[in-house]
Amino acid sequence: MHARTIVKPKTLQSNLEQAGLSAGELAALL
């Protein structure tokens, strides 16, 4: 159970990083 609790924050951070990379790619294209 604790392992999942630790994985969730990491997943959120990963999603934020992916969103940031996507925004960076879009900005580069623009």
C-alpha distance matrix in Angstrom:
0.0 3.8 5.4 5.3 6.5 8.9 10.0 11.0 13.6 14.8 15.4 17.3 19.3 20.1 21.3 23.5 24.9 25.7 27.4 29.3 30.5 31.6 33.5 35.0 36.2 37.7 39.4 40.8 42.2 43.7
3.8 0.0 3.8 5.4 5.0 6.4 8.7 10.1 11.7 13.0 14.4 16.1 17.6 18.8 20.4 22.1 23.3 24.7 26.4 27.8 29.1 30.6 32.3 33.6 35.0 36.7 38.1 39.5 41.2 42.7
5.4 3.8 0.0 3.8 5.4 5.2 6.2 8.8 10.7 10.9 12.3 14.7 15.9 16.4 18.4 20.4 21.2 22.3 24.4 25.9 26.8 28.3 30.3 31.4 32.6 34.5 36.0 37.1 38.8 40.5
5.3 5.4 3.8 0.0 3.8 5.3 4.9 6.2 9.1 9.9 10.2 12.4 14.4 14.8 16.2 18.4 19.7 20.4 22.2 24.1 25.2 26.3 28.3 29.8 30.9 32.4 34.2 35.5 36.9 38.5
6.5 5.0 5.4 3.8 0.0 3.8 5.5 5.4 7.2 9.2 10.2 11.4 13.3 14.7 15.9 17.5 19.1 20.5 21.8 23.4 25.0 26.3 27.8 29.3 30.8 32.3 33.7 35.2 36.9 38.2
8.9 6.4 5.2 5.3 3.8 0.0 3.8 5.5 5.9 6.8 9.0 10.5 11.4 12.8 14.8 16.1 17.1 18.8 20.5 21.7 23.0 24.8 26.3 27.4 29.0 30.8 32.0 33.3 35.2 36.7
10.0 8.7 6.2 4.9 5.5 3.8 0.0 3.8 5.7 5.1 6.1 8.7 9.9 10.3 12.2 14.3 15.1 16.2 18.2 19.7 20.7 22.2 24.1 25.3 26.5 28.3 29.9 31.0 32.6 34.3
11.0 10.1 8.8 6.2 5.4 5.5 3.8 0.0 3.9 5.4 5.0 6.3 8.7 9.7 10.6 12.5 14.2 15.2 16.5 18.4 19.9 20.9 22.5 24.2 25.6 26.9 28.5 30.1 31.5 32.9
13.6 11.7 10.7 9.1 7.2 5.9 5.7 3.9 0.0 3.8 5.4 5.0 6.2 8.6 9.8 10.6 12.3 14.1 15.2 16.4 18.3 19.8 21.0 22.4 24.2 25.6 26.7 28.4 30.2 31.4
14.8 13.0 10.9 9.9 9.2 6.8 5.1 5.4 3.8 0.0 3.8 5.4 5.0 6.1 8.6 9.8 10.4 12.1 14.1 15.1 16.2 18.1 19.7 20.7 22.3 24.1 25.3 26.5 28.4 30.0
15.4 14.4 12.3 10.2 10.2 9.0 6.1 5.0 5.4 3.8 0.0 3.8 5.4 4.9 6.1 8.6 9.7 10.3 12.2 14.0 15.1 16.2 18.2 19.6 20.8 22.3 24.0 25.4 26.8 28.4
17.3 16.1 14.7 12.4 11.4 10.5 8.7 6.3 5.0 5.4 3.8 0.0 3.8 5.4 5.1 6.3 8.6 9.8 10.5 12.3 14.2 15.2 16.4 18.2 19.9 21.0 22.4 24.2 25.7 26.9
19.3 17.6 15.9 14.4 13.3 11.4 9.9 8.7 6.2 5.0 5.4 3.8 0.0 3.8 5.4 5.0 6.1 8.6 9.7 10.4 12.2 14.1 15.1 16.2 18.2 19.8 20.7 22.2 24.2 25.5
20.1 18.8 16.4 14.8 14.7 12.8 10.3 9.7 8.6 6.1 4.9 5.4 3.8 0.0 3.8 5.4 5.0 6.1 8.5 9.7 10.4 12.1 14.1 15.0 16.3 18.2 19.6 20.7 22.4 24.1
21.3 20.4 18.4 16.2 15.9 14.8 12.2 10.6 9.8 8.6 6.1 5.1 5.4 3.8 0.0 3.8 5.4 5.0 6.1 8.5 9.8 10.4 12.2 14.0 15.2 16.4 18.1 19.7 21.0 22.4
23.5 22.1 20.4 18.4 17.5 16.1 14.3 12.5 10.6 9.8 8.6 6.3 5.0 5.4 3.8 0.0 3.8 5.4 5.0 6.1 8.6 9.7 10.4 12.1 14.1 15.2 16.2 18.1 19.9 20.8
24.9 23.3 21.2 19.7 19.1 17.1 15.1 14.2 12.3 10.4 9.7 8.6 6.1 5.0 5.4 3.8 0.0 3.8 5.4 5.0 6.1 8.5 9.7 10.3 12.2 14.1 15.0 16.2 18.3 19.8
25.7 24.7 22.3 20.4 20.5 18.8 16.2 15.2 14.1 12.1 10.3 9.8 8.6 6.1 5.0 5.4 3.8 0.0 3.8 5.4 5.1 6.1 8.5 9.7 10.4 12.2 14.0 15.1 16.5 18.3
27.4 26.4 24.4 22.2 21.8 20.5 18.2 16.5 15.2 14.1 12.2 10.5 9.7 8.5 6.1 5.0 5.4 3.8 0.0 3.8 5.5 5.0 6.1 8.5 9.8 10.5 12.2 14.1 15.3 16.4
29.3 27.8 25.9 24.1 23.4 21.7 19.7 18.4 16.4 15.1 14.0 12.3 10.4 9.7 8.5 6.1 5.0 5.4 3.8 0.0 3.8 5.4 5.0 6.1 8.6 9.8 10.3 12.1 14.2 15.1
30.5 29.1 26.8 25.2 25.0 23.0 20.7 19.9 18.3 16.2 15.1 14.2 12.2 10.4 9.8 8.6 6.1 5.1 5.5 3.8 0.0 3.8 5.4 4.9 6.1 8.6 9.7 10.3 12.3 14.1
31.6 30.6 28.3 26.3 26.3 24.8 22.2 20.9 19.8 18.1 16.2 15.2 14.1 12.1 10.4 9.7 8.5 6.1 5.0 5.4 3.8 0.0 3.8 5.4 5.1 6.2 8.6 9.8 10.6 12.4
33.5 32.3 30.3 28.3 27.8 26.3 24.1 22.5 21.0 19.7 18.2 16.4 15.1 14.1 12.2 10.4 9.7 8.5 6.1 5.0 5.4 3.8 0.0 3.8 5.4 5.1 6.1 8.5 9.9 10.4
35.0 33.6 31.4 29.8 29.3 27.4 25.3 24.2 22.4 20.7 19.6 18.2 16.2 15.0 14.0 12.1 10.3 9.7 8.5 6.1 4.9 5.4 3.8 0.0 3.8 5.4 5.0 6.1 8.6 9.8
36.2 35.0 32.6 30.9 30.8 29.0 26.5 25.6 24.2 22.3 20.8 19.9 18.2 16.3 15.2 14.1 12.2 10.4 9.8 8.6 6.1 5.1 5.4 3.8 0.0 3.8 5.4 5.0 6.3 8.7
37.7 36.7 34.5 32.4 32.3 30.8 28.3 26.9 25.6 24.1 22.3 21.0 19.8 18.2 16.4 15.2 14.1 12.2 10.5 9.8 8.6 6.2 5.1 5.4 3.8 0.0 3.8 5.4 5.1 6.2
39.4 38.1 36.0 34.2 33.7 32.0 29.9 28.5 26.7 25.3 24.0 22.4 20.7 19.6 18.1 16.2 15.0 14.0 12.2 10.3 9.7 8.6 6.1 5.0 5.4 3.8 0.0 3.8 5.4 5.0
40.8 39.5 37.1 35.5 35.2 33.3 31.0 30.1 28.4 26.5 25.4 24.2 22.2 20.7 19.7 18.1 16.2 15.1 14.1 12.1 10.3 9.8 8.5 6.1 5.0 5.4 3.8 0.0 3.8 5.4
42.2 41.2 38.8 36.9 36.9 35.2 32.6 31.5 30.2 28.4 26.8 25.7 24.2 22.4 21.0 19.9 18.3 16.5 15.3 14.2 12.3 10.6 9.9 8.6 6.3 5.1 5.4 3.8 0.0 3.8
43.7 42.7 40.5 38.5 38.2 36.7 34.3 32.9 31.4 30.0 28.4 26.9 25.5 24.1 22.4 20.8 19.8 18.3 16.4 15.1 14.1 12.4 10.4 9.8 8.7 6.2 5.0 5.4 3.8 0.0
